[in-house]
Structure formats: C-alpha cells, structure tokens
Amino acid sequence: MTITSNDSVSRGTELAPQTSQGDDAKRVYHRLSDVRKEQGVSLRSAARQLKLDMATVRYQENPNTNLSIHELMNWQRVLDVPIADLLVEPTNSLSRPIKERANMVRIMKTVQAIAGQAQSVGIKRLTNMLVDQLVEFMPELKEVSAWHSVGQRRSLEEYGRVVDRRMRDDFFIAKRDE
C-alpha cells in the first residue's frame, strides 16, 4: 500500500521525511504492534478504542511510521503501558550527557582507588585535591567510592590445592555415543 502525503494528512499521521531510500526509509521508530500483541489487545479493539479505521491502525503499527506525540499518547492510553515501552531504544546506547556523567563517575572511582592505595603524603594530598575539584564540578560525585577489588591474589599454597584436585583423563573428550 502506497501512502501519499494527502493520505497521511487525512489519517492524521505525518510521514517521516524521506531524504533517501537508505537508512531513513528503514528506521524503526516504535514497537506498537509487539506491545499490542503482548498486552493481548486485538487490532479491532485497538481501532475501536483509538476511534480509527483498521487501515489507519495497521499503518500506524508499522514500525517505520513516524507518529506524532499525540498519536503515541493515544496508543499508550489504549495499551495501558508507559510510553517509553512503545519506543525503540536508539542505536547509540547513551545520550551525550549520560555518557559524560558515566565518564566522570569512572574518573572519580579511579581517583578514590588511587587515594586508598597512596602511601606518600604528596600523592594523598593530590588525590584529595582532585576529589575536591571533581565534587565542585559535579556534587553528586561526593558519594562515589573507589572501584571494588574483587577477591585477592592467590598465594602459591592456594594454587597447590587446585592442582591436588585431579580430573579424569576423559573429562574433556566428547562422548560420540550420545
């Protein structure tokens, strides 16, 4: 079915701007159909609650259809789910501000780890200054602790215990009868 701009106006749905037949034409905007099926709402019931004809509902359910906020809110009301559940996650996992915050948290964890391991007074003073500067820049970093140290290094005696536990010679050989 080919939709023209006149058809989209009569249906109340705007088409995504088509600059090329490349990535934009195949961009996935939402997951209405999947959520509708998960919620157990039939296409006919959705059309009735949205007060739209079946063809329009099918068109709106197409994941490549760029819907308005108003249309998404109508679907959200019908499906009774948070609007975020209707949207597709962007391909880049984090937005720029969130990436920057994550980087700042990692820096603070590293500084705290250095401060915890520092033996000289000079290094301790520098790490404390750096912690203060980071907290001044981003106050929520005050609560960030150092990286967790997972386990401890094994001593030679502990490695010896592992060697004592012998495995059968055929342990790694796949059985051909099964």
Legacy VTK file of the C-alpha trace (Angstrom):
# vtk DataFile Version 3.0
C-alpha trace
ASCII
DATASET POLYDATA
POINTS 178 float
0.000 0.000 0.000
1.479 3.344 -1.032
0.761 6.278 1.227
0.866 9.748 -0.225
1.151 12.928 1.781
-2.592 13.582 1.206
-3.410 10.176 2.683
-1.266 10.881 5.744
-2.987 14.224 6.348
-6.426 12.641 6.141
-5.307 9.952 8.604
-3.718 12.449 10.981
-0.294 10.845 10.634
2.784 12.590 9.368
5.248 10.691 7.269
8.900 10.675 8.217
10.906 12.970 5.979
12.354 10.882 3.178
15.757 12.180 2.234
16.897 8.934 0.658
15.896 5.315 0.405
18.808 4.380 2.705
18.731 4.252 6.485
15.872 6.738 6.998
13.433 4.630 4.988
14.155 1.622 7.227
14.374 3.445 10.549
12.313 1.819 13.284
10.508 4.364 15.455
8.269 2.305 17.712
7.082 -1.164 18.688
3.312 -0.681 18.810
2.475 -3.998 17.174
4.661 -6.018 19.548
3.301 -4.277 22.645
-0.301 -4.610 21.428
0.190 -8.360 20.992
1.943 -8.665 24.375
-0.973 -6.867 26.012
-3.473 -9.165 24.296
-5.282 -6.308 22.550
-6.740 -7.216 19.169
-6.291 -4.966 16.160
-10.059 -4.453 16.010
-10.238 -3.490 19.692
-7.352 -1.045 19.280
-9.054 0.524 16.252
-12.309 0.890 18.181
-10.607 2.481 21.215
-8.487 4.763 19.021
-11.602 5.675 17.004
-9.722 4.925 13.786
-10.367 2.614 10.847
-8.440 -0.666 10.580
-6.261 0.548 7.678
-5.055 3.541 9.707
-4.315 1.382 12.735
-2.324 -1.050 10.567
-0.438 1.888 9.055
0.337 3.354 12.493
1.519 -0.044 13.744
4.156 -0.179 11.014
7.395 0.381 12.961
8.717 2.636 10.163
5.814 5.088 10.576
6.851 8.306 12.285
3.943 9.047 14.628
3.206 12.285 16.435
3.400 12.504 20.228
-0.389 12.801 20.320
-0.783 9.517 18.405
1.725 7.758 20.663
-0.134 9.025 23.727
-3.390 7.629 22.311
-1.702 4.240 21.838
-0.255 4.475 25.337
-3.758 5.030 26.738
-5.200 2.078 24.786
-2.386 -0.326 25.638
-2.068 0.892 29.231
1.748 0.868 29.262
4.338 3.585 29.825
5.040 5.500 26.629
8.716 4.519 26.897
7.674 0.888 26.317
6.299 1.881 22.917
9.506 3.481 21.692
12.533 1.770 20.226
15.813 2.308 22.004
18.203 4.436 19.963
21.140 2.690 18.348
23.651 4.647 20.390
23.093 3.346 23.876
23.586 6.509 25.911
22.956 10.161 25.254
25.891 12.543 25.428
25.128 13.932 28.932
24.721 10.435 30.338
27.985 9.285 28.749
29.764 12.296 30.211
28.340 11.579 33.661
29.373 7.919 33.405
32.886 9.012 32.462
33.023 11.370 35.449
31.909 8.565 37.779
34.649 6.297 36.390
37.246 9.054 36.884
36.085 9.570 40.471
36.239 5.825 41.179
39.802 5.742 39.864
40.825 8.779 41.919
39.274 7.219 45.044
41.137 3.962 44.352
44.434 5.839 43.991
43.705 7.753 47.206
43.073 4.482 49.033
46.334 2.947 47.795
48.500 6.071 48.155
51.370 5.731 50.594
53.106 9.082 50.211
51.728 12.261 51.716
52.163 14.119 48.421
50.058 11.638 46.430
47.358 11.653 49.119
47.247 15.458 49.023
46.984 15.485 45.214
44.200 12.893 45.157
42.280 14.801 47.845
42.602 17.993 45.765
41.396 16.127 42.695
38.420 14.685 44.625
37.511 18.186 45.846
37.739 19.583 42.288
35.571 16.791 40.877
32.948 17.254 43.616
32.942 21.005 42.972
32.350 20.311 39.289
29.728 17.618 39.929
28.414 17.495 43.531
26.771 14.059 43.212
30.251 12.537 42.831
30.750 13.053 46.577
29.044 9.710 47.243
31.132 7.737 44.704
33.503 5.212 46.234
36.587 3.512 44.812
36.448 0.572 42.424
35.631 -2.673 44.188
38.507 -5.054 44.471
37.191 -8.462 43.578
38.886 -11.129 45.599
42.548 -11.225 46.424
45.538 -12.620 44.696
46.042 -16.297 45.393
49.101 -17.424 47.253
51.270 -20.256 45.955
49.812 -22.542 48.624
46.296 -21.909 47.337
47.372 -22.779 43.787
48.788 -26.022 45.148
45.327 -27.021 46.430
43.859 -26.600 42.964
46.495 -28.877 41.471
45.697 -31.563 44.043
42.187 -31.920 42.615
42.751 -34.171 39.644
40.255 -34.707 36.855
39.716 -37.860 34.870
41.667 -38.023 31.624
38.494 -38.390 29.540
36.759 -35.364 31.113
37.289 -33.102 28.073
36.640 -35.758 25.448
33.108 -35.635 23.997
31.262 -38.908 24.011
30.404 -39.961 20.468
27.627 -42.343 21.508
25.292 -39.580 22.687
LINES 1 179
178 0 1 2 3 4 5 6 7 8 9 10 11 12 13 14 15 16 17 18 19 20 21 22 23 24 25 26 27 28 29 30 31 32 33 34 35 36 37 38 39 40 41 42 43 44 45 46 47 48 49 50 51 52 53 54 55 56 57 58 59 60 61 62 63 64 65 66 67 68 69 70 71 72 73 74 75 76 77 78 79 80 81 82 83 84 85 86 87 88 89 90 91 92 93 94 95 96 97 98 99 100 101 102 103 104 105 106 107 108 109 110 111 112 113 114 115 116 117 118 119 120 121 122 123 124 125 126 127 128 129 130 131 132 133 134 135 136 137 138 139 140 141 142 143 144 145 146 147 148 149 150 151 152 153 154 155 156 157 158 159 160 161 162 163 164 165 166 167 168 169 170 171 172 173 174 175 176 177
